[in-house]
């Protein structure tokens, strides 16, 4: 039941690759405006194509972003997540109760964002205080070595601020809202992007760069492309074993799609919309797709 969940523990000890953020010397940063309160509809769709069939999962939720504070070089935002819905493949249905029980952990978060538009801090004490009673509740509800190990691993991430900050920066949480957009320009350097739980519960790394930038009086549209960083030999061996279980002989993966379109509201500094699609395949029976969509919706 929890074997796929426990496999995710391995991501904790993955080598971390520092992103090289965009640097602009000739274009002023896009400013966040005080008093801003913006609502979004957020959807994540994941598909895995195997000879045995297609596994599909869909996550939807609403996100409210409220500007709270400004200092000399940072901004503070309160993030509220509501209306969370999970539609999991039948093979993963047993994971749904635990995932739903974990969702309150990030339903209300305060983020600190720098002038580049990157998340650099959060209300770690409040999150840790929220986790302590939730952990006891989960350990009492989900018995056994595997679920207990998974729950305890979540605690380790929360207790180590840098690890939990990395989680908050992921596209699955708040990485589409704040991802260095404020200084994005078409002449800037590429950067490395981590996508968690990409293949067999393993993360993947991509080199992302700006393809084009279009500015109007009220918006700024940034189009990104990306290339895949091949797995090391040890990870390739694990993937080969995983794919061979399904009768797939080739484990040579390559990116067949990587596009990200960000439309910023230049009046507020926040996104109007973000659409992010990526696809890995071996060209011989295995395809892994992820689709993220963040769209502004009217308040109230």
C-alpha positions in Angstrom: 0.0 0.0 0.0 2.7 2.4 1.0 5.6 1.1 -1.0 5.4 3.9 -3.6 5.3 6.4 -0.8 8.3 5.0 0.9 10.3 5.1 -2.3 9.9 8.9 -2.2 12.1 8.9 0.9 15.1 8.5 -1.4 14.5 12.0 -2.8 15.6 13.4 0.6 19.2 12.3 0.1 19.4 13.3 -3.6 22.3 15.6 -4.5 21.0 19.2 -4.7 21.9 21.3 -7.6 21.9 25.1 -6.9 19.9 27.1 -9.5 21.8 29.9 -11.1 19.3 32.7 -11.0 18.9 35.2 -13.8 20.8 38.4 -13.4 19.9 41.6 -15.2 22.2 44.6 -15.3 20.2 46.8 -17.7 16.6 46.2 -17.0 14.8 47.2 -13.7 13.0 44.5 -11.8 9.3 44.2 -12.0 7.9 45.4 -8.7 5.2 43.7 -6.5 2.5 46.2 -5.6 1.2 46.5 -2.0 -2.4 45.7 -1.3 -2.5 43.0 -4.0 -4.9 40.1 -3.4 -5.1 37.6 -6.3 -7.0 34.3 -6.6 -5.9 31.4 -8.8 -7.2 28.1 -10.0 -4.4 25.5 -10.0 -4.4 22.2 -11.7 -1.7 19.4 -12.0 -2.2 16.5 -14.3 0.2 13.6 -14.5 0.2 10.7 -17.0 2.5 7.7 -17.2 2.2 5.6 -20.4 3.3 1.9 -20.0 2.6 -1.2 -22.0 0.1 -2.2 -19.3 -1.9 1.0 -19.7 -2.0 4.6 -18.7 -1.8 5.9 -15.1 -3.4 9.3 -14.6 -3.6 11.6 -11.6 -5.2 15.0 -11.3 -4.9 17.5 -8.5 -6.9 20.8 -8.4 -7.1 23.6 -5.8 -7.7 27.3 -5.4 -5.0 29.6 -4.2 -5.3 33.1 -2.7 -2.2 35.2 -2.7 -2.3 38.3 -0.4 0.5 40.9 -0.3 1.3 41.7 3.4 4.7 43.4 3.9 7.6 45.0 2.2 11.1 45.6 3.4 14.1 47.1 1.7 14.8 43.9 -0.3 12.0 41.4 0.4 8.2 41.0 0.2 5.8 39.1 2.4 2.8 37.1 1.1 0.1 35.1 2.8 -0.9 32.1 0.8 -4.2 30.3 1.4 -5.1 27.0 -0.4 -8.7 25.7 -0.5 -11.0 23.4 -2.5 -8.3 20.7 -2.8 -9.4 17.7 -4.9 -7.4 14.5 -5.8 -8.4 12.2 -8.6 -5.9 9.3 -8.4 -5.4 6.3 -10.6 -7.0 3.2 -9.1 -3.5 1.7 -8.4 -2.8 4.6 -6.1 -6.2 5.0 -4.5 -4.9 3.7 -1.2 -2.6 6.7 -0.9 -5.5 9.2 -1.1 -6.4 9.3 2.7 -2.8 10.1 3.7 -2.3 12.7 1.1 -5.6 14.4 2.1 -4.5 14.3 5.8 -1.2 16.0 4.8 -2.8 18.9 2.8 -3.6 21.1 5.8 0.1 21.5 6.4 0.5 23.9 3.5 -3.1 25.2 3.4 -1.9 28.5 5.1 1.6 29.6 4.5 3.5 32.9 4.8 6.3 33.3 2.3 9.2 35.7 2.0 10.1 36.6 -1.6 13.2 38.5 -2.7 13.4 41.2 -5.4 14.2 38.6 -8.1 10.9 36.9 -7.4 12.2 33.8 -5.6 11.0 32.3 -2.4 13.7 32.7 0.3 11.8 32.1 3.5 8.6 31.0 5.2 6.9 30.9 8.6 8.9 27.9 9.7 7.9 28.0 13.4 4.2 28.0 12.6 4.6 25.2 10.2 6.6 23.1 12.7 4.0 23.8 15.4 1.3 22.6 13.0 3.2 19.5 12.2 3.7 18.2 15.7 0.0 17.3 16.5 -0.6 16.3 12.9 2.4 13.8 13.0 0.9 12.2 16.1 -2.5 11.9 14.5 -1.0 10.3 11.4 1.2 7.8 13.3 -1.9 6.8 15.2 -4.0 6.4 12.1 -1.5 4.7 9.7 0.1 1.7 11.3 3.1 -0.3 10.1 6.8 0.2 9.4 6.4 1.7 5.9 3.8 4.4 6.7 5.6 5.2 9.9 8.9 5.7 8.1 7.3 7.9 5.5 5.6 10.1 8.1 8.8 10.4 10.1 10.7 11.4 6.9 8.2 14.2 6.4 9.0 15.4 9.9 12.7 15.5 9.0 12.1 17.7 6.0 10.0 20.1 8.1 12.6 20.2 10.9 15.3 21.1 8.4 14.3 24.5 7.1 16.4 24.3 3.9 14.7 21.0 2.8 11.2 22.3 3.4 12.0 25.5 1.6 13.0 23.4 -1.4 9.6 21.7 -1.3 7.8 25.1 -1.2 9.8 26.1 -4.3 8.6 23.1 -6.3 6.0 23.7 -9.1 3.6 21.4 -7.3 3.4 23.9 -4.4 4.3 27.6 -5.0 7.1 27.5 -7.6 4.8 28.6 -10.4 3.9 31.8 -8.5 7.4 32.8 -7.5 10.2 31.6 -9.8 12.6 34.5 -10.6 10.2 36.2 -12.9 10.8 39.7 -11.7 14.1 40.0 -13.5 13.5 37.6 -16.4 14.9 38.8 -19.7 15.6 37.1 -23.0 19.4 37.7 -22.8 19.8 36.2 -19.4 21.6 32.9 -18.6 20.1 29.4 -18.3 19.3 27.8 -15.0 18.9 24.3 -13.6 15.4 23.2 -12.7 14.5 20.2 -10.5 11.3 18.3 -11.1 10.4 15.9 -8.3 8.8 12.5 -8.6 9.4 12.4 -12.4 10.5 8.8 -13.1 9.9 5.9 -10.7 9.6 8.4 -7.8 12.9 9.9 -8.8 13.6 13.6 -9.5 14.8 14.8 -12.9 16.9 17.9 -13.7 16.5 20.2 -16.6 18.4 23.2 -18.0 15.8 25.9 -18.5 16.3 29.0 -20.6 14.2 31.8 -22.0 13.0 31.4 -25.5 11.2 34.8 -25.9 9.9 37.8 -24.0 6.9 39.9 -25.2 6.0 43.1 -23.3 2.8 45.2 -23.5 1.5 48.1 -21.4 -0.1 45.7 -18.9 1.6 42.4 -19.2 4.9 40.6 -19.8 4.9 37.1 -21.5 7.9 34.9 -21.0 8.3 31.6 -22.9 10.8 29.0 -21.6 12.2 25.9 -23.1 14.3 23.2 -21.4 16.6 20.3 -22.0 17.1 17.1 -20.0 20.1 16.4 -17.8 20.8 12.7 -18.2 20.7 10.5 -15.1 24.0 9.2 -13.7 24.9 5.5 -14.1 23.6 4.4 -10.8 20.2 6.0 -11.3 20.1 4.7 -14.9 20.5 1.2 -13.5 17.5 1.7 -11.2 15.3 3.0 -14.0 16.4 0.2 -16.3 15.2 -2.3 -13.7 11.9 -0.5 -13.2 11.2 -0.3 -17.0 12.2 -3.9 -17.6 9.5 -5.0 -15.1 7.0 -3.7 -17.8 8.9 -5.4 -20.6 10.5 -2.1 -21.8 14.1 -2.8 -22.9 15.4 0.8 -23.5 16.0 3.0 -20.5 17.6 5.9 -22.5 15.2 8.8 -21.6 15.1 12.1 -23.4 12.9 15.2 -23.2 10.3 15.3 -25.9 8.5 18.4 -24.6 9.5 21.2 -22.3 7.5 24.4 -22.5 6.6 27.0 -19.9 4.5 30.1 -20.7 4.3 32.8 -18.0 2.1 35.9 -18.4 2.8 38.5 -15.7 0.6 41.3 -14.7 2.9 44.3 -14.7 0.5 46.3 -12.5 0.8 43.8 -9.6 4.0 41.9 -10.4 2.2 38.5 -10.0 1.4 36.0 -12.8 -1.9 36.3 -14.7 -1.3 32.7 -15.8 1.3 30.0 -16.1 1.2 26.9 -18.3 4.0 24.4 -17.9 4.3 21.1 -19.8 7.1 18.6 -19.8 7.4 15.1 -21.2 10.1 12.4 -20.9 10.1 9.3 -23.1 12.4 6.5 -24.2 10.7 6.4 -27.7 9.8 2.7 -27.0 6.8 2.3 -24.8 7.4 4.7 -21.9 6.1 8.3 -21.6 5.9 10.4 -18.5 4.0 13.7 -18.8 3.3 16.5 -16.4 1.0 19.4 -17.0 0.7 22.4 -14.6 -1.7 25.3 -15.1 -2.1 28.3 -12.9 -4.8 30.8 -13.9 -6.0 34.0 -12.4 -9.7 34.0 -11.4 -11.9 36.8 -10.2 -12.0 37.3 -6.4 -15.1 36.6 -4.5 
